[in-house]
Amino acid sequence: MSFTPKDEKRLQQAEDMLNRMLEALNGAGSENKLNRLYILLDREIKRIERAVDNLETKASEVLALARKVQ
């Protein structure tokens, strides 16, 4: 399955955010900071999972339509 430029941009943005979070984790000192970062990361992962689920659903719909056309 190939991604559209918009999908690639969103994935790149998510990767950039994860990298920033990892950098922050390496520099974080307190348990409270780590817990807040964990919550942010967890929310971002769930958002990405929803986006991937939507993409998979749309890809399945396109494949079903393509099969009907054949």
C-alpha positions in Angstrom: 0.0 0.0 0.0 1.4 3.4 -0.9 0.8 6.6 1.0 -0.3 9.9 -0.4 1.9 12.9 0.2 -0.5 14.1 2.9 -0.2 10.7 4.7 3.6 10.8 4.4 3.6 14.3 5.8 1.5 13.3 8.8 3.7 10.3 9.5 6.8 12.5 9.2 5.2 14.9 11.7 4.4 12.1 14.1 8.0 10.8 13.8 9.4 14.2 14.4 7.2 14.6 17.5 8.3 11.2 18.8 11.9 12.1 18.3 11.4 15.4 20.2 9.7 13.4 23.0 12.7 11.0 23.1 15.1 13.9 23.4 13.0 15.3 26.2 12.9 11.9 27.9 16.7 11.8 27.8 16.9 15.2 29.4 14.0 14.8 31.8 14.9 14.6 35.4 11.8 14.1 37.5 9.3 11.3 37.7 6.5 13.9 37.2 8.0 15.1 33.9 8.4 11.5 32.7 4.8 10.8 33.6 3.6 13.8 31.7 5.7 12.9 28.7 4.4 9.3 28.9 0.8 10.6 28.8 1.6 12.8 25.8 3.3 10.0 24.0 0.4 7.6 24.7 -2.1 10.1 23.3 0.0 10.6 20.2 0.3 6.8 19.6 -3.5 6.5 20.0 -4.0 9.3 17.4 -1.6 7.6 15.0 -3.4 4.3 15.5 -6.7 5.9 14.7 -5.2 7.5 11.6 -3.8 4.1 10.5 -7.1 2.4 11.1 -8.8 5.0 8.9 -6.2 4.6 6.2 -6.7 0.8 6.3 -10.4 1.2 6.1 -10.2 3.5 3.1 -7.7 1.2 1.4 -10.1 -1.7 1.9 -12.9 0.4 0.4 -10.8 1.3 -2.6 -9.8 -2.3 -3.1 -13.4 -3.4 -2.9 -14.4 -0.8 -5.5 -11.5 -1.8 -7.7 -12.6 -5.5 -7.6 -16.1 -4.5 -8.6 -14.7 -2.6 -11.6 -12.8 -5.6 -12.9 
